[in-house]
Amino acid sequence: MRHDDVVTLLFLVALGSIIISWILFVMLGQITVRKLRRNPATKDWLGIEFLSGWDIVNVSFALASPRGLDDRLENGPLAPLYANARVLRSHTTRLDRVLARAHFWSLWIALAWLCACFIVHGLG
């Protein structure tokens, strides 16, 4: 297998992972974050939105992160940047949390495939 074929294969796998991540992003936004935005108890706990849709990534990170990380993020100086995981967990269903974890990990896997593609291409 030639080097260009390997790079092309890695890029196609990365592209497939990105598409899956986008689909999960839209689903998470429509199913979970939309509900959280409308709830007065949670709408102020979604973190700062740098770009449109960034609160979806914040919710995904908050619901997928380990519970031990919650204390460090809530009490740190950058706490307003992150969604409050404790509040969100109490207002979401099991499906919401599974969807958030699926999106979070698919996003990181897609980024890992892209990094692998760039590294292999750079080794050329």
Number of C-alpha atoms within 10 A of each C-alpha: 5 6 12 12 10 14 19 13 13 20 20 15 16 21 16 14 21 20 15 16 21 15 13 20 22 15 16 25 21 12 13 22 27 13 14 20 16 10 12 9 12 18 16 14 22 25 20 15 15 9 7 7 13 14 22 24 23 24 30 29 19 28 25 19 15 10 12 8 11 19 13 12 18 17 10 10 9 10 16 16 17 21 29 23 26 15 14 22 15 9 15 15 12 9 12 21 20 15 20 29 21 18 26 23 15 20 21 14 16 21 16 14 20 20 15 16 20 15 12 15 16 9 7 9
